[in-house]
């Protein structure tokens, strides 16, 4: 099973989105689980082998360059979530699912990222 961590400012909206997107991914036959955390609890996600991908919420998009530098150093996939993929509506959930799938499968076959997905 692949795991994605969704990083948000306070964690309320990200917890809801993580739950809804996980349900959608599993409904569509993908063994991908999304968890949520806050920016203040995110320092260890780069070093952890637990997560294959880091997804930043729109509220913390200003930290993307800093997070990308760390993600690259530790071989993690990272992406930003636009506002249209950060609403607990069917369309928002589907948009976030598409971002996750595009990034995971884009890098999943790249030899530099082989072994990321446990």
Biopython code that builds the backbone (N, CA, C, O; Angstrom):
import numpy as np
from Bio.PDB.StructureBuilder import StructureBuilder

atoms = [
    (1, "UNK", "N", (0.839, -1.179, 0.000)),
    (1, "UNK", "CA", (0.000, 0.000, 0.000)),
    (1, "UNK", "C", (0.885, 1.243, 0.000)),
    (1, "UNK", "O", (1.856, 1.329, 0.752)),
    (2, "UNK", "N", (0.542, 2.187, -0.838)),
    (2, "UNK", "CA", (1.263, 3.458, -0.891)),
    (2, "UNK", "C", (0.600, 4.422, 0.089)),
    (2, "UNK", "O", (-0.609, 4.366, 0.311)),
    (3, "UNK", "N", (1.406, 5.303, 0.671)),
    (3, "UNK", "CA", (0.861, 6.298, 1.597)),
    (3, "UNK", "C", (1.273, 7.695, 1.159)),
    (3, "UNK", "O", (2.410, 7.945, 0.761)),
    (4, "UNK", "N", (0.300, 8.592, 1.251)),
    (4, "UNK", "CA", (0.489, 10.006, 0.925)),
    (4, "UNK", "C", (0.203, 10.789, 2.192)),
    (4, "UNK", "O", (-0.733, 10.470, 2.925)),
    (5, "UNK", "N", (1.003, 11.812, 2.453)),
    (5, "UNK", "CA", (0.747, 12.689, 3.593)),
    (5, "UNK", "C", (0.336, 14.051, 3.064)),
    (5, "UNK", "O", (1.038, 14.651, 2.249)),
    (6, "UNK", "N", (-0.793, 14.530, 3.528)),
    (6, "UNK", "CA", (-1.330, 15.839, 3.166)),
    (6, "UNK", "C", (-1.012, 16.805, 4.299)),
    (6, "UNK", "O", (-1.454, 16.614, 5.432)),
    (7, "UNK", "N", (-0.241, 17.845, 3.986)),
    (7, "UNK", "CA", (0.193, 18.800, 5.006)),
    (7, "UNK", "C", (-0.638, 20.068, 4.885)),
    (7, "UNK", "O", (-0.778, 20.642, 3.805)),
    (8, "UNK", "N", (-1.182, 20.489, 6.019)),
    (8, "UNK", "CA", (-2.077, 21.644, 6.074)),
    (8, "UNK", "C", (-1.610, 22.575, 7.193)),
    (8, "UNK", "O", (-0.692, 22.247, 7.944)),
    (9, "UNK", "N", (-2.238, 23.712, 7.291)),
    (9, "UNK", "CA", (-1.879, 24.666, 8.323)),
    (9, "UNK", "C", (-2.366, 24.211, 9.697)),
    (9, "UNK", "O", (-1.568, 24.110, 10.629)),
    (10, "UNK", "N", (-3.661, 23.934, 9.836)),
    (10, "UNK", "CA", (-4.208, 23.572, 11.135)),
    (10, "UNK", "C", (-4.646, 22.113, 11.227)),
    (10, "UNK", "O", (-4.735, 21.574, 12.330)),
    (11, "UNK", "N", (-4.918, 21.467, 10.112)),
    (11, "UNK", "CA", (-5.246, 20.053, 10.130)),
    (11, "UNK", "C", (-6.713, 19.689, 10.055)),
    (11, "UNK", "O", (-7.037, 18.514, 9.884)),
    (12, "UNK", "N", (-7.606, 20.644, 10.177)),
    (12, "UNK", "CA", (-9.030, 20.308, 10.157)),
    (12, "UNK", "C", (-9.508, 19.933, 8.758)),
    (12, "UNK", "O", (-10.082, 18.863, 8.558)),
    (13, "UNK", "N", (-9.276, 20.794, 7.816)),
    (13, "UNK", "CA", (-9.731, 20.516, 6.451)),
    (13, "UNK", "C", (-8.936, 19.380, 5.830)),
    (13, "UNK", "O", (-9.482, 18.599, 5.051)),
    (14, "UNK", "N", (-7.676, 19.276, 6.157)),
    (14, "UNK", "CA", (-6.851, 18.215, 5.572)),
    (14, "UNK", "C", (-7.284, 16.839, 6.066)),
    (14, "UNK", "O", (-7.231, 15.873, 5.304)),
    (15, "UNK", "N", (-7.703, 16.728, 7.300)),
    (15, "UNK", "CA", (-8.176, 15.440, 7.817)),
    (15, "UNK", "C", (-9.411, 14.970, 7.066)),
    (15, "UNK", "O", (-9.529, 13.796, 6.717)),
    (16, "UNK", "N", (-10.318, 15.884, 6.824)),
    (16, "UNK", "CA", (-11.530, 15.553, 6.066)),
    (16, "UNK", "C", (-11.183, 15.158, 4.638)),
    (16, "UNK", "O", (-11.692, 14.162, 4.125)),
    (17, "UNK", "N", (-10.316, 15.939, 3.994)),
    (17, "UNK", "CA", (-9.933, 15.640, 2.609)),
    (17, "UNK", "C", (-9.185, 14.312, 2.525)),
    (17, "UNK", "O", (-9.416, 13.535, 1.598)),
    (18, "UNK", "N", (-8.309, 14.043, 3.460)),
    (18, "UNK", "CA", (-7.561, 12.782, 3.458)),
    (18, "UNK", "C", (-8.518, 11.596, 3.544)),
    (18, "UNK", "O", (-8.358, 10.608, 2.828)),
    (19, "UNK", "N", (-9.493, 11.696, 4.407)),
    (19, "UNK", "CA", (-10.474, 10.619, 4.578)),
    (19, "UNK", "C", (-11.277, 10.411, 3.299)),
    (19, "UNK", "O", (-11.449, 9.278, 2.849)),
    (20, "UNK", "N", (-11.763, 11.488, 2.718)),
    (20, "UNK", "CA", (-12.603, 11.393, 1.519)),
    (20, "UNK", "C", (-11.818, 10.909, 0.298)),
    (20, "UNK", "O", (-12.326, 10.110, -0.489)),
    (21, "UNK", "N", (-10.592, 11.387, 0.140)),
    (21, "UNK", "CA", (-9.787, 10.974, -1.007)),
    (21, "UNK", "C", (-9.363, 9.512, -0.855)),
    (21, "UNK", "O", (-9.326, 8.779, -1.844)),
    (22, "UNK", "N", (-9.047, 9.084, 0.348)),
    (22, "UNK", "CA", (-8.718, 7.682, 0.573)),
    (22, "UNK", "C", (-9.888, 6.794, 0.170)),
    (22, "UNK", "O", (-9.696, 5.780, -0.501)),
    (23, "UNK", "N", (-11.097, 7.167, 0.574)),
    (23, "UNK", "CA", (-12.283, 6.392, 0.188)),
    (23, "UNK", "C", (-12.423, 6.315, -1.325)),
    (23, "UNK", "O", (-12.718, 5.253, -1.873)),
    (24, "UNK", "N", (-12.209, 7.450, -2.004)),
    (24, "UNK", "CA", (-12.340, 7.495, -3.460)),
    (24, "UNK", "C", (-11.264, 6.645, -4.140)),
    (24, "UNK", "O", (-11.559, 5.896, -5.072)),
    (25, "UNK", "N", (-10.033, 6.759, -3.679)),
    (25, "UNK", "CA", (-8.943, 5.973, -4.246)),
    (25, "UNK", "C", (-9.216, 4.481, -4.103)),
    (25, "UNK", "O", (-9.021, 3.717, -5.049)),
    (26, "UNK", "N", (-9.658, 4.073, -2.943)),
    (26, "UNK", "CA", (-9.927, 2.657, -2.714)),
    (26, "UNK", "C", (-11.137, 2.190, -3.516)),
    (26, "UNK", "O", (-11.151, 1.069, -4.025)),
    (27, "UNK", "N", (-12.137, 3.034, -3.631)),
    (27, "UNK", "CA", (-13.306, 2.720, -4.455)),
    (27, "UNK", "C", (-12.890, 2.496, -5.909)),
    (27, "UNK", "O", (-13.445, 1.637, -6.594)),
    (28, "UNK", "N", (-11.914, 3.270, -6.372)),
    (28, "UNK", "CA", (-11.435, 3.168, -7.747)),
    (28, "UNK", "C", (-10.357, 2.097, -7.918)),
    (28, "UNK", "O", (-9.769, 1.975, -8.993)),
    (29, "UNK", "N", (-10.099, 1.331, -6.874)),
    (29, "UNK", "CA", (-9.190, 0.190, -6.984)),
    (29, "UNK", "C", (-7.728, 0.474, -6.744)),
    (29, "UNK", "O", (-6.880, -0.340, -7.111)),
    (30, "UNK", "N", (-7.403, 1.602, -6.141)),
    (30, "UNK", "CA", (-6.008, 1.950, -5.867)),
    (30, "UNK", "C", (-5.698, 1.686, -4.400)),
    (30, "UNK", "O", (-6.470, 2.058, -3.516)),
    (31, "UNK", "N", (-4.581, 1.052, -4.152)),
    (31, "UNK", "CA", (-4.160, 0.798, -2.774)),
    (31, "UNK", "C", (-3.296, 1.956, -2.295)),
    (31, "UNK", "O", (-2.093, 1.819, -2.072)),
    (32, "UNK", "N", (-3.947, 3.090, -2.146)),
    (32, "UNK", "CA", (-3.272, 4.318, -1.707)),
    (32, "UNK", "C", (-4.063, 4.878, -0.535)),
    (32, "UNK", "O", (-5.282, 5.028, -0.606)),
    (33, "UNK", "N", (-3.356, 5.182, 0.533)),
    (33, "UNK", "CA", (-3.967, 5.711, 1.739)),
    (33, "UNK", "C", (-3.418, 7.117, 1.978)),
    (33, "UNK", "O", (-2.208, 7.335, 1.906)),
    (34, "UNK", "N", (-4.303, 8.063, 2.261)),
    (34, "UNK", "CA", (-3.904, 9.455, 2.497)),
    (34, "UNK", "C", (-4.108, 9.779, 3.970)),
    (34, "UNK", "O", (-5.175, 9.534, 4.532)),
    (35, "UNK", "N", (-3.068, 10.334, 4.583)),
    (35, "UNK", "CA", (-3.145, 10.805, 5.961)),
    (35, "UNK", "C", (-2.922, 12.314, 5.964)),
    (35, "UNK", "O", (-2.475, 12.887, 4.971)),
    (36, "UNK", "N", (-3.231, 12.939, 7.069)),
    (36, "UNK", "CA", (-3.078, 14.386, 7.178)),
    (36, "UNK", "C", (-2.220, 14.735, 8.391)),
    (36, "UNK", "O", (-2.192, 14.017, 9.391)),
    (37, "UNK", "N", (-1.529, 15.853, 8.267)),
    (37, "UNK", "CA", (-0.759, 16.386, 9.388)),
    (37, "UNK", "C", (-0.722, 17.906, 9.266)),
    (37, "UNK", "O", (-1.126, 18.470, 8.249)),
    (38, "UNK", "N", (-0.244, 18.540, 10.292)),
    (38, "UNK", "CA", (-0.111, 19.995, 10.274)),
    (38, "UNK", "C", (1.325, 20.375, 9.938)),
    (38, "UNK", "O", (2.241, 19.560, 10.048)),
    (39, "UNK", "N", (1.501, 21.590, 9.539)),
    (39, "UNK", "CA", (2.844, 22.075, 9.200)),
    (39, "UNK", "C", (3.769, 21.993, 10.418)),
    (39, "UNK", "O", (4.967, 21.749, 10.275)),
    (40, "UNK", "N", (3.218, 22.196, 11.600)),
    (40, "UNK", "CA", (4.059, 22.150, 12.803)),
    (40, "UNK", "C", (4.499, 20.728, 13.151)),
    (40, "UNK", "O", (5.449, 20.550, 13.913)),
    (41, "UNK", "N", (3.826, 19.720, 12.607)),
    (41, "UNK", "CA", (4.189, 18.324, 12.865)),
    (41, "UNK", "C", (4.831, 17.646, 11.659)),
    (41, "UNK", "O", (4.912, 16.418, 11.610)),
    (42, "UNK", "N", (5.280, 18.422, 10.700)),
    (42, "UNK", "CA", (5.711, 17.837, 9.431)),
    (42, "UNK", "C", (7.220, 17.656, 9.279)),
    (42, "UNK", "O", (7.674, 17.207, 8.226)),
    (43, "UNK", "N", (7.992, 17.985, 10.279)),
    (43, "UNK", "CA", (9.445, 17.950, 10.112)),
    (43, "UNK", "C", (10.004, 16.546, 9.846)),
    (43, "UNK", "O", (11.052, 16.424, 9.210)),
    (44, "UNK", "N", (9.351, 15.511, 10.303)),
    (44, "UNK", "CA", (9.884, 14.153, 10.141)),
    (44, "UNK", "C", (9.367, 13.413, 8.911)),
    (44, "UNK", "O", (9.805, 12.293, 8.645)),
    (45, "UNK", "N", (8.456, 14.005, 8.162)),
    (45, "UNK", "CA", (7.883, 13.285, 7.027)),
    (45, "UNK", "C", (8.892, 13.042, 5.913)),
    (45, "UNK", "O", (8.739, 12.107, 5.127)),
    (46, "UNK", "N", (9.903, 13.863, 5.843)),
    (46, "UNK", "CA", (10.899, 13.706, 4.780)),
    (46, "UNK", "C", (11.799, 12.500, 5.036)),
    (46, "UNK", "O", (12.145, 11.771, 4.106)),
    (47, "UNK", "N", (12.169, 12.296, 6.274)),
    (47, "UNK", "CA", (13.078, 11.207, 6.642)),
    (47, "UNK", "C", (12.358, 9.863, 6.739)),
    (47, "UNK", "O", (12.988, 8.811, 6.630)),
    (48, "UNK", "N", (11.068, 9.893, 6.941)),
    (48, "UNK", "CA", (10.292, 8.674, 7.141)),
    (48, "UNK", "C", (10.115, 7.895, 5.845)),
    (48, "UNK", "O", (9.848, 8.473, 4.791)),
    (49, "UNK", "N", (10.265, 6.582, 5.935)),
    (49, "UNK", "CA", (9.995, 5.705, 4.793)),
    (49, "UNK", "C", (8.503, 5.426, 4.655)),
    (49, "UNK", "O", (8.074, 4.770, 3.706)),
    (50, "UNK", "N", (7.722, 5.922, 5.595)),
    (50, "UNK", "CA", (6.289, 5.631, 5.614)),
    (50, "UNK", "C", (5.539, 6.244, 4.436)),
    (50, "UNK", "O", (4.583, 5.649, 3.938)),
    (51, "UNK", "N", (5.959, 7.424, 3.987)),
    (51, "UNK", "CA", (5.212, 8.152, 2.957)),
    (51, "UNK", "C", (5.965, 8.199, 1.633)),
    (51, "UNK", "O", (7.160, 8.491, 1.585)),
    (52, "UNK", "N", (5.240, 7.907, 0.570)),
    (52, "UNK", "CA", (5.788, 7.969, -0.779)),
    (52, "UNK", "C", (5.647, 9.354, -1.379)),
    (52, "UNK", "O", (6.439, 9.758, -2.231)),
    (53, "UNK", "N", (4.632, 10.077, -0.929)),
    (53, "UNK", "CA", (4.332, 11.378, -1.523)),
    (53, "UNK", "C", (3.905, 12.369, -0.458)),
    (53, "UNK", "O", (3.237, 12.018, 0.514)),
    (54, "UNK", "N", (4.306, 13.621, -0.665)),
    (54, "UNK", "CA", (3.910, 14.727, 0.200)),
    (54, "UNK", "C", (3.054, 15.664, -0.634)),
    (54, "UNK", "O", (3.437, 16.063, -1.734)),
    (55, "UNK", "N", (1.906, 16.004, -0.105)),
    (55, "UNK", "CA", (0.969, 16.885, -0.792)),
    (55, "UNK", "C", (0.731, 18.098, 0.097)),
    (55, "UNK", "O", (0.337, 17.954, 1.255)),
    (56, "UNK", "N", (0.968, 19.291, -0.439)),
    (56, "UNK", "CA", (0.784, 20.514, 0.347)),
    (56, "UNK", "C", (-0.574, 21.133, 0.052)),
    (56, "UNK", "O", (-0.989, 21.229, -1.103)),
    (57, "UNK", "N", (-1.254, 21.547, 1.098)),
    (57, "UNK", "CA", (-2.555, 22.194, 0.934)),
    (57, "UNK", "C", (-2.366, 23.621, 0.404)),
    (57, "UNK", "O", (-1.272, 24.177, 0.493)),
    (58, "UNK", "N", (-3.426, 24.208, -0.141)),
    (58, "UNK", "CA", (-3.318, 25.579, -0.659)),
    (58, "UNK", "C", (-2.924, 26.603, 0.416)),
    (58, "UNK", "O", (-2.299, 27.618, 0.109)),
    (59, "UNK", "N", (-3.291, 26.333, 1.672)),
    (59, "UNK", "CA", (-3.002, 27.281, 2.751)),
    (59, "UNK", "C", (-1.506, 27.438, 3.025)),
    (59, "UNK", "O", (-1.086, 28.443, 3.599)),
    (60, "UNK", "N", (-0.710, 26.471, 2.627)),
    (60, "UNK", "CA", (0.734, 26.557, 2.904)),
    (60, "UNK", "C", (1.554, 26.531, 1.615)),
    (60, "UNK", "O", (2.725, 26.151, 1.633)),
    (61, "UNK", "N", (0.961, 26.920, 0.526)),
    (61, "UNK", "CA", (1.664, 26.892, -0.773)),
    (61, "UNK", "C", (2.926, 27.754, -0.779)),
    (61, "UNK", "O", (3.831, 27.517, -1.579)),
    (62, "UNK", "N", (2.995, 28.750, 0.104)),
    (62, "UNK", "CA", (4.175, 29.615, 0.148)),
    (62, "UNK", "C", (5.420, 28.889, 0.653)),
    (62, "UNK", "O", (6.529, 29.411, 0.536)),
    (63, "UNK", "N", (5.245, 27.683, 1.216)),
    (63, "UNK", "CA", (6.369, 26.888, 1.701)),
    (63, "UNK", "C", (6.824, 25.825, 0.700)),
    (63, "UNK", "O", (7.711, 25.025, 0.999)),
    (64, "UNK", "N", (6.218, 25.821, -0.482)),
    (64, "UNK", "CA", (6.493, 24.754, -1.440)),
    (64, "UNK", "C", (7.983, 24.634, -1.776)),
    (64, "UNK", "O", (8.520, 23.526, -1.770)),
    (65, "UNK", "N", (8.653, 25.736, -2.064)),
    (65, "UNK", "CA", (10.069, 25.665, -2.454)),
    (65, "UNK", "C", (10.924, 25.040, -1.356)),
    (65, "UNK", "O", (11.811, 24.233, -1.635)),
    (66, "UNK", "N", (10.658, 25.411, -0.124)),
    (66, "UNK", "CA", (11.393, 24.853, 1.020)),
    (66, "UNK", "C", (11.106, 23.352, 1.159)),
    (66, "UNK", "O", (12.022, 22.554, 1.359)),
    (67, "UNK", "N", (9.840, 22.983, 1.052)),
    (67, "UNK", "CA", (9.461, 21.571, 1.157)),
    (67, "UNK", "C", (10.012, 20.762, -0.010)),
    (67, "UNK", "O", (10.434, 19.620, 0.174)),
    (68, "UNK", "N", (10.013, 21.341, -1.209)),
    (68, "UNK", "CA", (10.520, 20.637, -2.385)),
    (68, "UNK", "C", (12.012, 20.331, -2.230)),
    (68, "UNK", "O", (12.472, 19.249, -2.596)),
    (69, "UNK", "N", (12.750, 21.277, -1.695)),
    (69, "UNK", "CA", (14.181, 21.065, -1.465)),
    (69, "UNK", "C", (14.399, 19.855, -0.551)),
    (69, "UNK", "O", (15.247, 19.007, -0.827)),
    (70, "UNK", "N", (13.637, 19.783, 0.525)),
    (70, "UNK", "CA", (13.742, 18.648, 1.445)),
    (70, "UNK", "C", (13.257, 17.357, 0.800)),
    (70, "UNK", "O", (13.865, 16.302, 0.981)),
    (71, "UNK", "N", (12.169, 17.439, 0.052)),
    (71, "UNK", "CA", (11.633, 16.248, -0.614)),
    (71, "UNK", "C", (12.646, 15.690, -1.610)),
    (71, "UNK", "O", (12.855, 14.479, -1.675)),
    (72, "UNK", "N", (13.271, 16.569, -2.381)),
    (72, "UNK", "CA", (14.277, 16.130, -3.352)),
    (72, "UNK", "C", (15.461, 15.468, -2.655)),
    (72, "UNK", "O", (15.989, 14.461, -3.126)),
    (73, "UNK", "N", (15.866, 16.038, -1.540)),
    (73, "UNK", "CA", (17.001, 15.490, -0.785)),
    (73, "UNK", "C", (16.724, 14.068, -0.310)),
    (73, "UNK", "O", (17.628, 13.232, -0.282)),
    (74, "UNK", "N", (15.477, 13.794, 0.063)),
    (74, "UNK", "CA", (15.128, 12.481, 0.607)),
    (74, "UNK", "C", (14.391, 11.591, -0.396)),
    (74, "UNK", "O", (13.893, 10.527, -0.032)),
    (75, "UNK", "N", (14.321, 12.027, -1.664)),
    (75, "UNK", "CA", (13.712, 11.204, -2.701)),
    (75, "UNK", "C", (12.209, 11.041, -2.587)),
    (75, "UNK", "O", (11.665, 9.982, -2.902)),
    (76, "UNK", "N", (11.543, 12.082, -2.140)),
    (76, "UNK", "CA", (10.084, 12.041, -1.989)),
    (76, "UNK", "C", (9.408, 12.795, -3.131)),
    (76, "UNK", "O", (9.918, 13.805, -3.616)),
    (77, "UNK", "N", (8.271, 12.293, -3.543)),
    (77, "UNK", "CA", (7.441, 13.002, -4.507)),
    (77, "UNK", "C", (6.702, 14.096, -3.745)),
    (77, "UNK", "O", (6.244, 13.872, -2.625)),
    (78, "UNK", "N", (6.584, 15.275, -4.345)),
    (78, "UNK", "CA", (5.867, 16.369, -3.701)),
    (78, "UNK", "C", (5.031, 17.099, -4.743)),
    (78, "UNK", "O", (5.432, 17.237, -5.898)),
    (79, "UNK", "N", (3.864, 17.561, -4.314)),
    (79, "UNK", "CA", (2.989, 18.316, -5.205)),
    (79, "UNK", "C", (2.182, 19.309, -4.377)),
    (79, "UNK", "O", (1.977, 19.134, -3.176)),
    (80, "UNK", "N", (1.735, 20.347, -5.055)),
    (80, "UNK", "CA", (0.853, 21.324, -4.441)),
    (80, "UNK", "C", (-0.589, 20.966, -4.775)),
    (80, "UNK", "O", (-0.871, 20.379, -5.820)),
    (81, "UNK", "N", (-1.483, 21.322, -3.886)),
    (81, "UNK", "CA", (-2.905, 21.119, -4.119)),
    (81, "UNK", "C", (-3.529, 22.454, -4.473)),
    (81, "UNK", "O", (-3.491, 23.376, -3.658)),
    (82, "UNK", "N", (-4.105, 22.593, -5.666)),
    (82, "UNK", "CA", (-4.794, 23.832, -5.997)),
    (82, "UNK", "C", (-6.140, 23.885, -5.258)),
    (82, "UNK", "O", (-6.621, 22.873, -4.747)),
    (83, "UNK", "N", (-6.724, 25.061, -5.213)),
    (83, "UNK", "CA", (-7.982, 25.226, -4.497)),
    (83, "UNK", "C", (-9.093, 24.337, -5.055)),
    (83, "UNK", "O", (-9.951, 23.887, -4.295)),
    (84, "UNK", "N", (-9.098, 24.073, -6.366)),
    (84, "UNK", "CA", (-10.174, 23.261, -6.938)),
    (84, "UNK", "C", (-10.040, 21.778, -6.586)),
    (84, "UNK", "O", (-10.911, 20.979, -6.930)),
    (85, "UNK", "N", (-8.973, 21.415, -5.915)),
    (85, "UNK", "CA", (-8.790, 20.038, -5.460)),
    (85, "UNK", "C", (-8.784, 19.971, -3.935)),
    (85, "UNK", "O", (-8.332, 18.988, -3.349)),
    (86, "UNK", "N", (-9.286, 21.019, -3.309)),
    (86, "UNK", "CA", (-9.246, 21.072, -1.849)),
    (86, "UNK", "C", (-10.614, 21.414, -1.277)),
    (86, "UNK", "O", (-10.743, 22.200, -0.339)),
    (87, "UNK", "N", (-11.620, 20.803, -1.868)),
    (87, "UNK", "CA", (-12.986, 20.983, -1.381)),
    (87, "UNK", "C", (-13.599, 19.597, -1.223)),
    (87, "UNK", "O", (-13.442, 18.755, -2.106)),
    (88, "UNK", "N", (-14.287, 19.346, -0.128)),
    (88, "UNK", "CA", (-14.854, 18.018, 0.107)),
    (88, "UNK", "C", (-16.130, 17.773, -0.717)),
    (88, "UNK", "O", (-17.130, 17.268, -0.206)),
    (89, "UNK", "N", (-16.069, 18.133, -1.962)),
    (89, "UNK", "CA", (-17.158, 17.892, -2.907)),
    (89, "UNK", "C", (-16.713, 16.754, -3.830)),
    (89, "UNK", "O", (-15.521, 16.458, -3.903)),
    (90, "UNK", "N", (-17.639, 16.121, -4.527)),
    (90, "UNK", "CA", (-17.208, 15.060, -5.446)),
    (90, "UNK", "C", (-16.141, 15.521, -6.437)),
    (90, "UNK", "O", (-15.199, 14.778, -6.712)),
    (91, "UNK", "N", (-16.270, 16.718, -6.973)),
    (91, "UNK", "CA", (-15.292, 17.222, -7.938)),
    (91, "UNK", "C", (-13.950, 17.523, -7.264)),
    (91, "UNK", "O", (-12.897, 17.214, -7.822)),
    (92, "UNK", "N", (-13.978, 18.117, -6.081)),
    (92, "UNK", "CA", (-12.742, 18.407, -5.356)),
    (92, "UNK", "C", (-11.987, 17.141, -4.991)),
    (92, "UNK", "O", (-10.765, 17.076, -5.124)),
    (93, "UNK", "N", (-12.721, 16.133, -4.530)),
    (93, "UNK", "CA", (-12.111, 14.858, -4.161)),
    (93, "UNK", "C", (-11.508, 14.194, -5.394)),
    (93, "UNK", "O", (-10.395, 13.672, -5.335)),
    (94, "UNK", "N", (-12.230, 14.209, -6.502)),
    (94, "UNK", "CA", (-11.731, 13.605, -7.740)),
    (94, "UNK", "C", (-10.488, 14.353, -8.243)),
    (94, "UNK", "O", (-9.544, 13.731, -8.730)),
    (95, "UNK", "N", (-10.492, 15.679, -8.124)),
    (95, "UNK", "CA", (-9.318, 16.461, -8.538)),
    (95, "UNK", "C", (-8.086, 16.107, -7.706)),
    (95, "UNK", "O", (-6.988, 15.971, -8.244)),
    (96, "UNK", "N", (-8.270, 15.960, -6.394)),
    (96, "UNK", "CA", (-7.135, 15.584, -5.547)),
    (96, "UNK", "C", (-6.676, 14.166, -5.877)),
    (96, "UNK", "O", (-5.475, 13.900, -5.929)),
    (97, "UNK", "N", (-7.606, 13.273, -6.097)),
    (97, "UNK", "CA", (-7.250, 11.909, -6.487)),
    (97, "UNK", "C", (-6.396, 11.933, -7.762)),
    (97, "UNK", "O", (-5.390, 11.230, -7.854)),
    (98, "UNK", "N", (-6.799, 12.735, -8.727)),
    (98, "UNK", "CA", (-6.052, 12.815, -9.991)),
    (98, "UNK", "C", (-4.634, 13.343, -9.786)),
    (98, "UNK", "O", (-3.695, 12.855, -10.416)),
    (99, "UNK", "N", (-4.472, 14.326, -8.919)),
    (99, "UNK", "CA", (-3.131, 14.864, -8.615)),
    (99, "UNK", "C", (-2.253, 13.767, -8.019)),
    (99, "UNK", "O", (-1.095, 13.609, -8.405)),
    (100, "UNK", "N", (-2.808, 13.020, -7.086)),
    (100, "UNK", "CA", (-2.047, 11.943, -6.443)),
    (100, "UNK", "C", (-1.658, 10.884, -7.474)),
    (100, "UNK", "O", (-0.496, 10.485, -7.553)),
    (101, "UNK", "N", (-2.622, 10.438, -8.254)),
    (101, "UNK", "CA", (-2.343, 9.380, -9.231)),
    (101, "UNK", "C", (-1.351, 9.829, -10.294)),
    (101, "UNK", "O", (-0.440, 9.083, -10.653)),
    (102, "UNK", "N", (-1.528, 11.043, -10.797)),
    (102, "UNK", "CA", (-0.597, 11.553, -11.817)),
    (102, "UNK", "C", (0.835, 11.574, -11.292)),
    (102, "UNK", "O", (1.765, 11.190, -12.002)),
    (103, "UNK", "N", (1.012, 12.013, -10.074)),
    (103, "UNK", "CA", (2.358, 12.112, -9.515)),
    (103, "UNK", "C", (2.935, 10.758, -9.131)),
    (103, "UNK", "O", (4.108, 10.493, -9.394)),
    (104, "UNK", "N", (2.148, 9.911, -8.524)),
    (104, "UNK", "CA", (2.651, 8.602, -8.120)),
    (104, "UNK", "C", (3.013, 7.767, -9.338)),
    (104, "UNK", "O", (4.077, 7.148, -9.368)),
    (105, "UNK", "N", (2.155, 7.741, -10.328)),
    (105, "UNK", "CA", (2.447, 6.903, -11.487)),
    (105, "UNK", "C", (3.475, 7.543, -12.412)),
    (105, "UNK", "O", (4.193, 6.843, -13.127)),
    (106, "UNK", "N", (3.545, 8.854, -12.401)),
    (106, "UNK", "CA", (4.590, 9.544, -13.166)),
    (106, "UNK", "C", (5.967, 9.145, -12.646)),
    (106, "UNK", "O", (6.865, 8.850, -13.435)),
    (107, "UNK", "N", (6.139, 9.133, -11.344)),
    (107, "UNK", "CA", (7.441, 8.825, -10.751)),
    (107, "UNK", "C", (7.610, 7.349, -10.437)),
    (107, "UNK", "O", (8.735, 6.884, -10.256)),
    (108, "UNK", "N", (6.523, 6.610, -10.370)),
    (108, "UNK", "CA", (6.594, 5.201, -9.993)),
    (108, "UNK", "C", (7.375, 4.347, -10.965)),
    (108, "UNK", "O", (7.888, 3.295, -10.584)),
    (109, "UNK", "N", (7.478, 4.771, -12.211)),
    (109, "UNK", "CA", (8.196, 3.982, -13.198)),
    (109, "UNK", "C", (9.559, 4.560, -13.515)),
    (109, "UNK", "O", (10.262, 4.057, -14.392)),
    (110, "UNK", "N", (9.933, 5.607, -12.812)),
    (110, "UNK", "CA", (11.233, 6.235, -13.005)),
    (110, "UNK", "C", (12.242, 5.495, -12.139)),
    (110, "UNK", "O", (12.016, 5.320, -10.941)),
    (111, "UNK", "N", (13.346, 5.060, -12.724)),
    (111, "UNK", "CA", (14.304, 4.256, -11.972)),
    (111, "UNK", "C", (14.868, 4.983, -10.764)),
    (111, "UNK", "O", (15.314, 4.334, -9.818)),
    (112, "UNK", "N", (14.862, 6.301, -10.767)),
    (112, "UNK", "CA", (15.366, 7.044, -9.613)),
    (112, "UNK", "C", (14.432, 6.926, -8.410)),
    (112, "UNK", "O", (14.841, 7.177, -7.276)),
    (113, "UNK", "N", (13.188, 6.546, -8.657)),
    (113, "UNK", "CA", (12.227, 6.460, -7.565)),
    (113, "UNK", "C", (11.775, 5.027, -7.295)),
    (113, "UNK", "O", (10.867, 4.812, -6.493)),
    (114, "UNK", "N", (12.384, 4.058, -7.941)),
    (114, "UNK", "CA", (12.002, 2.672, -7.682)),
    (114, "UNK", "C", (12.274, 2.350, -6.218)),
    (114, "UNK", "O", (13.278, 2.779, -5.649)),
    (115, "UNK", "N", (11.381, 1.602, -5.631)),
    (115, "UNK", "CA", (11.545, 1.217, -4.232)),
    (115, "UNK", "C", (10.874, 2.166, -3.271)),
    (115, "UNK", "O", (10.795, 1.885, -2.075)),
    (116, "UNK", "N", (10.383, 3.300, -3.778)),
    (116, "UNK", "CA", (9.692, 4.231, -2.885)),
    (116, "UNK", "C", (8.393, 3.641, -2.369)),
    (116, "UNK", "O", (8.024, 3.868, -1.217)),
    (117, "UNK", "N", (7.704, 2.896, -3.196)),
    (117, "UNK", "CA", (6.360, 2.465, -2.868)),
    (117, "UNK", "C", (6.398, 1.100, -2.196)),
    (117, "UNK", "O", (6.698, 0.084, -2.823)),
    (118, "UNK", "N", (6.095, 1.103, -0.946)),
    (118, "UNK", "CA", (6.121, -0.121, -0.153)),
    (118, "UNK", "C", (4.733, -0.660, 0.020)),
    (118, "UNK", "O", (4.548, -1.693, 0.664)),
]
sb = StructureBuilder()
sb.init_structure("model")
sb.init_model(0)
sb.init_chain("A")
sb.init_seg("    ")
for serial, (resi, resn, name, xyz) in enumerate(atoms, 1):
    if name == "N":
        sb.init_residue(resn, " ", resi, " ")
    sb.init_atom(name, np.array(xyz, "f"), 0.0, 1.0, " ", f" {name:<3s}", serial, name[0])
structure = sb.get_structure()
